Amino acid sequence: CNCPGQIPTPFDLACRLVYQHHNIKQCANTSCTLAKDLRQGIILSNLKSLLSRGKASTQHKAHRLKEEVSRIGEKITDNHLCLGITGLSGSGKTTFISSLINQLLSFDQPNVALSGFPPALSQRILGVKLHTTRIDGGKVFPYQESYQALCGNNPRWPQSTTDISGCTVEIKIKKSPSLLSGIGKPYHSLYLEILDYPGEWLLDLPMRQQSYSQWCQQFYAQYQHPQRAAILQQWLPELDKLDPLATFDPAVVEQLVMQFKSMLSQ
């Protein structure tokens, strides 16, 4: 290249470095054919690199979008149902819940009794899983203990409910043909949250309409009856020892609560 030399620009200096690397004769004139060819080559190379990165980024975003659509589709088709079981003490709440869970876990057995559950009738249940997770504010429902009590060598009724407990049963159901059936997994999950409430809570429902002061007045009036007053006298001495301004002691309060329950049972 024999074009006249000029004051080199930063691009010209970069070109010279490239020329030297490839053993090409240097040229500072950006208007010469060799410089133009090199400039075009660098631009095309940069363009190809940019397109390649753009294609990879587009593919990555498309994959992320597909995953997000699938996740949203599964969330839309999944259902959550909370079932609360309550009744008076000894009415069979724990036994009923244990039987319900057992029937769901045995959905594929010939003697299962789920005739009122449409997915079972249409044979769309693919699987059932019991999640023994702690329910907020309560304990885990003792399914295994209750099942062993009912089906053991010496059958007996399960222990009565003394506090709120619960569990979650996940039921995988084959999707019915619909617009969303092709999104995500070929099934959707029904999460059945079962809560076992103590029967005595039903007797406390009227208290929801009372203030604490009103409840105290009602309780005091009820225990003016001679027979109830005699029972109350057994508990009052212990209650008199309680200092309302003292530091809260859970052990002392628990003992008083147990004594109060014993008094109510009389």
N, C-alpha and C positions, 0 to 999 in steps of 0.2 A: 504494500500500500504506500504510495508516494505522494499523498495529499499533503499540502503545507501544514506545518505545525501551528497550533493555536494554544491560547491559554487553557489549560485543562480544567474541566468542570469535575465535581465529585463523581459524576457518573463516568466521565472519561477515565478517572483514576481507577475506578472499580473495573472498568473494561480492561485497562492495562494489566491489572492483577490477574484477570481471567486469561488474557492473552499469554502472559508469562507462564501461567499454570499449564496451558495447553500448547506451549511452544509456538504461539501465533505471533506474527510481527505486530508490534505495538502501533497504535494510531490514536492521536488525540482528537482528530477531526470527526465530530459526531455526524457530519453530513456524508462521509464516505460510505461506500457500499458495505464494507466489512463491519463498520461500527453500527450501521443500520441493521444489518443481519444479526449482529450480536444483541442489539437492543431488542429486536423483535423476538429473538430466541429467549431472552430473559423474561420478557413480558408473557410469552406463551407458556414458559415453564411455571411462572408465578400463577398464571391463569389456571393451568392444569392442576397445580397444587391446591389452589383455592377451590376449584370445582370438586376435587377429590375430598377435601375436608368438608365442603358443603354437603356432598353426597353422604359421607359417613355421619355427619350431624343429622341430616334429614332421616336417615335410616334409624338412628338412635332415637330421635324424637318420635318417629312412627311406631317404634317398638314400645316406647314408654306410653304413647297414646293408646295403643292396643291393650297394654296391661291395665291402664287406668279404666278404659271402657269395660274390660272384663271384670275388674274389681267392682265397679259401680253396678254392672249388671248383676253380679252375684249378690251384692248388698241389697239391690232392689227386690230380687226374687227370694232372698232369705227372709224368714218371718220369725218373730219373737212373740211368745204367748206366755203370760203369767197366770198360773192357776192356783188360787188360794183355797185350801181345804180347811174348813172349820166346822165345829159342832160341839155339843156338850160333852163333858168328860165321859169316856167309856162308850162313845157312839161308834167307834171303829174307824177313826180318821187314819191312824197309822197303818192299820190293816188294809184299808182301801188304797192308800198311796203305794204300799208295798206290792199289792196285787197289780195295780196299774203299771208300775215300773216293770214288774216281771213279765206282764203280757206284752209290753212294748219290746223288751229285750228278746222275747221269744216269738217275734213276729213271723218267722219263717217255719214255725212248728205247726203240725196239722191240727192240734187241739187248742190253738190260740183263740181267744174270744175278743176280737176287735171288729165285730160286725158293724159297729156304729162309726167306724173311722174310714172314710172313703178311700184314702190311699192304700189301706190294707185290702179293701174289697177289689180294687183295680190292680193289686199286686205291683204297686209302684214304690213300695218301701225297699230301699237298697241297703239300709243299715241303721242300727240304733246304738248310740253310745251314751253311757251314764257318766256325767261329769260331777264328781264329788267335790265341788268347790263350795267354799263357805259363802253363805248368803249374808249380805250386809245386815248387821244387827242380829244375826242368829247363828245357829250351828248347822253342821252338815247333817242332812237327814240320814238316820241310821238304817239304810236299806239292807245291808248284809246281815246285821244283827236281827232285824225284824224277819227277814226271810228265813234265817236259821231257826228262829223261834217257832215259826209257823210250819216249817218243813223238816225239822230235826227229828231225832229218834223219839223224843218226848215232846210232841207239839204243845205249844202254849201260845197264849195271846202275847203280842209284843208289849213292851213297856209303854205306859200312857205318855202322852205328850205333856211335857212340863215347861217347855219354852219353845219359841219359834225356831223352826229348822227348815231346811230346804235343799234342793238339788236341781240340776239342769239336765234334761234328757235331750240329746241331739238326734233328730230323726232325718235321715237323708232320703229324699223323695225324688224319684225320677220326674223330670220336667214334662209337662204336657205340651203338645205342639202350640207354639205362640210366636209372637214377634221377638220375644226375648229368649226363646229356647235355644237359639244358636249362639248366645253370648255367654262366655265363661264355661263353667263346668256343666256336664250333662244332667246335673241334679241340683236341687236347692235344699237348704237345710231349714228345718223347723226346730227352733230352740224352745223347748217347753220347760219353763221354770215353775217348779212345784213348791209351794210353801205350805207348811203344816203349822197351823195356829192352835194354841191351847184353847180348849173349849170354854174355860172359865172367862176368857176375854169377852165372850158374848154377854155374860152377865154384867160386864163393866161398860157396855155401850151407853147406858143412860148417863154415865158420868161425863160423857162428852158434852152434855148440855149444862153441866154444873161447873161452878167455880170451886176452888179448893175450900173456901169458906162455907159455901152451901153444902158441900159434901161432909164437912166436919159437923155442921149442925144436924144433918140427917143422921149421921153415925151416932152422934151423942143422943139424939132422940130415940133411936132404936134400942140403945143399950140402957135406957131407963127401965126397961122391962125387967122384973125381978130375976128371972132365970138368966137372961143375958148379963144383967148387972153382976150376978154371982160369978159368972165366967170371966167377966172383965176384971174383977178384983184380983184374979190370979196373975194378970199381966200388968196392971197399973204400977205395982211397986217397982218392977224393972224399968218401966217407962219413966217413972219419976227420977230415976238415977241418971237419965240422959240430960246432959247439959247442952242446950241449943247453941251456946256460944263457944263450945269447945271445938278443938280441931277434929275434922271429920275422920272417923275411924271406920273403915269398911267392915271390919270383923264384928264390931259392936252392932252396927246397923243390920248386918246379915243375921246376927243372932236374934235381934228384936223382930225382924221380918219372919223368921222361922217360928218364933213364939206366937206372932200374930196369926200366921197361917194355921197353926195348931189350934188356936182359940176359935178361928172361924170354922174349922172342921167339927168342933163340938156343937 
